[in-house]
Amino acid sequence: MGIKEQVYMHVPIFLQNVLTTLHGYHLQRERYGAFYQDRFQELIVKEQQPVDVATEQLKRLNAFLAFCAMHSNYYQELFKRHDVTLPLTDLNQLKQIPVLRKDSLRHQIERIRTDVAAPVLGKTGGTTGQSIQVHYTKADMQRRMAHLDYFKYTHGVKKGMRRISFTAQVLVAEHQQTPVYWRMNRALNQLLFTVKKINPATMTAYLAAINTFQPDSIDGLPSAMIELARHAKRSGMEMTCRPLAIFPTAEMMTEAERQLLEDVFHAPVFDQYASSEGAPIISECRLGQKHLHHEMGIVELDTDGEVLVTSFDTHGTPLIRYRVGDRMTISGKTCSCGHKGPVIDSIDGRGKSYLVRPDGQKVFEGQLASVVKVLPNSVERIQYVQKSNREIILLYIADAARFSTNDEKQLGHYLKRLLGSDMLISLQAVSEIPRERSGKTLLIKQMLIG
């Protein structure tokens, strides 16, 4: 735990709200500058204009490839080795460039990074448990935020409206007795709910807080929202809020779970897809179709059906034909909503598995994947194995060149905070994590009976 976090955890709740707001103002300056405004206005103007998606993507792709050839040692050498001549004259010529896999990104990341200032850090664990750390320029981050806010804008939600966000961040100290499991970020008019305290004993307090705050929108990890919605149904608690929309992130939902959220919280659900590594955003329109934000990059399907992304807004750690580990079904259809981006029929890679704590609280993938963020690039892969509700085994493959004994202590400390002191946690270094019959390596192997 860093010094800032230690200070935060030991001050009163009202000061934690102040610190949360101050951090919110920092993020606001970082994310909402001139590049944000330019891209947001561009997206609004283009609603009324005809757009040739392929022509626009080729132009953006060539500009991005030229940047990579100039500023990344890795891509300079790669383009020479494979006789890639720029500019490309057709989008299909992108296939001349080899696929970038997660292992290659992690091991070659210093050479892939460019020589430009890229102070914004993105960390990911992913549902396969691999650790990746990437860098963005401020322009990258601002353009990305413009697309996220534009998606919400198309559903009537504007920046600054009252917002509740379900987050895996550690907002509440273990020793806190007061049943207040949320913190206020006044910079963005955002009430942050930590999912780490949601359990059968706390759910009523969470639901009451939602009713009190009366949000215009709800976003974040849907597993937490679904647990609360089920509790509201079981207990007969009526939700008085009427948000304009619910925006889940990072996890898949069934149709029944989606309907449950809409029924309990009295708002339509609009899904989105993105990744911490910077994959182009895919978002759901008012007609229920998922659209690629084509200004952000290109999505291909590899021969085995896995997604390859080329992201135009990754100037710190460029991603070209990067295998993200998810699967999609890409449609050739168009949509009458007016969005020009290609339609994505389905996104099949995001999971919603969980571990169960002794107190009955479920800890979902969105939280568990984040454990490797404390040790970026020193753990190749992890897997949680649970055989009882009091014992967890964490299997991990260490990077021999980067991993240290202290790293294992940090992992143990983080897991104790995440899973609780009542849970017996064993860490085991392994050379390989077996694949399932499907060929996929799971982040969570749940072996509880019943």
C-alpha positions, 0 to 999 in steps of 0.5 A: 500500500502506497503512502497516499493510500495509507493516509487516505485509509486513516482519515475520517470519511468526510476527508476521504470524500475531500481527497476523492474529489481532489483526485477527481479534479486531477482526472478532469484536467487530464481527461477533458482538455482540448483534444477531448473537446475537438473529438467530441464536437467532431462526433456530433457534427458527423451525425448529420454528414455522410461518412465513407468509413473505409476511406476515413479508416485508411487515412487514420491508419496510415497516419498512425503507422507513419507515427509508429515507424518514426517513434517506435524501435520495434515497429521500425524494425518490424516494418523493414523485416516484413517489407511494409511500404507506407502509406498503405493503399488498401485496408487489406494490406494491414494483414502484411503486419504480423499479429501482436500477442499478449506475451510478445507485448509484455516481453517487448514492451520497452521496445514497442513504446515510443519516444514521445511523452505518454504519462497516462498509465493503463493497467490490466489483468484481463479475464485470462489473468495476464499482466499488461501495462501500457502508456497513453499520451494525454491526447489518447486519453482525452479522445478515448473519453470523448468517445465514451461520453459521446456514447452516453450523450446519444442516450441523453446522459451529459457530463456533469449529471448525477452519476453512480459508478460501481468500482473495484477501487479500495474506497473503504478501510477494513476497520471502518465500522460506519455503514457508508460504502461510497465516496463522493467525487464532486468534480464529476458529480459522481458517487463511487460505490466500492463493490468490495463491500457488497455482501448480504449484510450491506446490500440494503444500505447500498440500495438506500444510498441509490434511492437517496442520491437519485442518479441520472445514470449508473455505470460500472461492474454489472455483477455488483448491480445484479447482486443488488437488484436480486436483493431488492427483489428478494426483500421487496425493496422498491427503488425510487430512482429513475435513471436515464440509462445504465452503462455496464462495463467489463463483464457479460450479462445474460438477457435475464440479468439485463431485464432484472436491472431494467426492472429494478432500477427503472432504466434501459441498459446500454452495453459497451466494450473497451479494454485497458490496453486501449482497444477501440470502443464498441457501444450499443445504440438506442436500437440495440445494435453494437457499433464499432467507433471506427474513428478509434481503430480497426477490428479484425477476426483472426483465423481462429475467430479471436479479435485483433485490434489496431487502435489509433489512440495508443501513441505511447504503447502502439497496438497494431493487430493486437490479439486481445483474447476476446471473440466477436461476431462481426456483422456486415449489417448497417443500422438505421440509428445513424451511427456510421460504425460497423455493427458487431453482432456479439462480444463473447470474451468477457466473463463473470465468474467469481469466488465466494468469501466465508461471509457469502460475498461474491468477488467477481472477475473485475476485481480479481483480475486487478491483482496483477496490476500491483505488479505490472509486467512481473507476472505472466499469468495467474489462476484462482482455484477455490475448493471451499469457501474458506480456502483459495489457491493462487497459481502464478507464473512469474517472469524470472527476470522481473519477479522478486520475493517482495512481489510475492509478499505484495500479492499476498497482502493485496489478496488478504485485503481483497478476500478478507482475513478469514480466507486461507490464501495459498500462493503457488509459483508454477511453470504452467497453468493447464488449459481447459478442454475449450483451449482457454486458460481460466482466471477463476477455477470454481470447484465448490459443490452446490 
